[in-house]
Amino acid sequence: MMKTFQTIGLQYLTRCFPKLFWQRYNRLAHRLGLRHLYLILSFDCDTNEDIEAAEQVDAWLCKHGMKRTYAVPGEQLERGANVYRLLAEKGANFINHGALPHAEWRENRYWSINFYNRMSSKEVIEDIQNGHELLRKVIGRTSTGFRVPHFGLFQAPEQLKTLHSILRNLNYRYSTSTLPQFGLHHGPVWKIDGFFEIPLSGSYRSFLNLLDSWGYITNPYQPIVQDEYAHVFIKTVERLLALGVSGVLNYYVDPSHIYKSSAFFRALEFVIERQVPTLHYDELLDMVKGAGE
């Protein structure tokens, strides 16, 4: 209960005094050697609809020279193998996202399934290893990075310690499975037990809350991102550039939420106009110095 009150209080403060928290983040980014604002775009492709959507979204991103990373569970990689291979050939990166399906269709909508926090350690290890092999089988190469399915429910210290141990054994370099609160404490990249974690990001006035497509869809039965998403995204980039904040906006969306709406593309047009560079995760790690130390 005390932790809940502390979290609510911190959320209130970040909304009332966003500049102070982003200035703290900026100092942490500077310690890592980062001197500019960057954007990392990743796409969680958990459903059949994401296959067609990813192909269309990727064509736009490729045309505009934007770097992109796909997190696709192995079951979906096999279903959309032809499309995902094509995206890889066009320069997209892929990270391991486990093997089991992450969603099932019932009652006229998708529902999330297969949560790591409900699995045994043996089951988690097996899913990560199977995801690793399916990525090799479908894309033709493995990854150095991983994202936990439904990662918001897998944040406890002991859970992350187990995860990082498994990934180190597979010679992975990083995970991007943590919520924005870790960015507030550690900056854009942090190192724990010799392993890199790259937290996801929030918005300017809501540092601790993910800026993702799910938070801005009409409803679960009509999962199409709304115009407010573009407004929040653009205002975040605008304010951080005005403040001279360095660091990384690590944003992910579901392709099926965005490809039928102009909101996501309008936000990226602003990013292009303001010349904010996009990165792959490995490129970010190559740039930082003394991460988490």
C-alpha positions, -999 to +999 in steps of 0.1 A: +000+000+000+028+024+009+045+017-025+012+025-042+009+058-025+046+066-034+040+058-070+008+079-072+027+108-055+055+105-080+031+104-109+015+136-096+048+154-093+060+144-128+027+158-142+030+191-122+068+196-126+078+177-158+107+200-165+125+189-133+122+153-140+134+156-176+163+177-164+173+148-141+170+124-170+191+147-192+219+146-165+218+108-165+220+108-203+250+131-203+268+107-179+263+080-206+279+103-232+247+111-250+245+147-262+214+146-284+178+134-284+172+102-303+142+081-312+140+043-312+109+028-329+099-007-322+067-026-332+051-054-312+034-077-337+012-101-316-017-107-339-025-118-375-036-083-383-001-070-375+014-089-404-003-069-431-001-037-410+037-042-404+043-045-442+024-012-449+040+007-420+075-006-429+071+007-465+065+042-451+094+040-426+118+026-452+108+054-477+117+080-451+149+064-440+137+055-404+153+027-385+128+002-370+128-029-348+102-056-347+093-078-316+073-107-329+065-139-310+078-170-328+043-183-335+035-151-354+069-151-371+060-184-386+025-173-397+039-141-414+072-156-424+072-142-460+064-106-448+088-106-419+117-120-440+111-092-465+112-066-438+145-080-425+159-079-461+149-042-462+170-034-432+146-039-402+159-053-370+142-081-350+144-089-313+134-121-296+098-118-282+094-154-270+077-182-289+042-187-276+013-166-289+006-134-269-031-130-279-062-150-287-094-139-305-126-144-285-157-123-278-150-101-308-117-089-297-081-100-288-073-110-253-038-113-239-025-147-230+008-164-218+022-141-191+057-147-178+047-137-143+023-167-143+048-192-156+075-212-139+112-204-144+115-235-166+086-224-188+101-189-192+135-203-201+119-227-227+098-199-243+129-176-246+150-204-261+123-214-285+118-178-295+155-176-302+155-206-324+124-195-343+139-162-350+169-180-365+147-203-385+124-176-400+146-145-403+179-163-408+197-147-379+194-144-342+192-112-321+212-096-294+180-082-277+148-093-261+114-080-249+092-098-224+057-105-235+033-082-216+064-068-199+045-043-176+037-073-154+073-086-152+091-058-134+101-071-099+138-072-092+139-110-089+120-114-122+145-091-140+175-109-124+162-143-137+155-128-171+189-113-175+206-145-164+188-164-191+196-139-217+233-137-208+235-175-212+222-170-248+249-143-254+223-116-256+234-080-251+203-062-239+167-064-229+141-036-235+115-048-210+113-022-183+088+006-177+097+044-178+102+046-140+135+028-146+145+056-170+139+081-142+162+063-118+189+051-143+186+071-175+182+058-211+203+027-205+213+010-173+235-020-165+226-046-139+247-077-132+267-070-164+236-068-186+220-038-203+184-028-199+168-001-221+136+012-205+106+022-226+096+059-225+067+081-214+056+115-226+067+150-215+038+155-190+035+118-180+070+105-176+061+074-158+033+062-182+041+045-214+034+064-246+022+034-266-006+029-291-027+008-267-033+038-245-048+058-273-070+034-292-108+039-295-115+008-275-104-029-275-131-037-301-119-009-324-082-007-318-073+023-339-051+049-325-067+084-320-054+119-329-045+126-293-016+102-297+000+125-323-006+155-302+011+140-271+040+126-292+047+159-310+044+180-278+069+156-261+095+160-289+089+197-291+093+204-254+124+182-250+141+198-280+132+232-265+148+222-232+178+208-249+172+173-233+195+145-245+186+109-243+163+084-261+126+082-266+121+044-267+086+040-282+067+010-293+033+005-310+013-023-324+012-019-363-025-029-364-033+000-341-017+027-363-018+018-400-054+029-406-048+062-388-028+093-398-018+101-362+013+080-360+026+092-393+019+128-385+040+124-354+069+109-374+067+137-400+073+161-371+103+140-360+117+141-395+111+179-398+130+184-365+158+161-376+156+138-346+177+107-356+164+072-352+185+044-338+186+006-335+192-007-300+227-020-307+236+014-321+225+031-288+246+007-268+276+014-290+272+051-282+270+049-244+299+049-220+299+033-185+263+024-187+248+021-153+281+025-135 
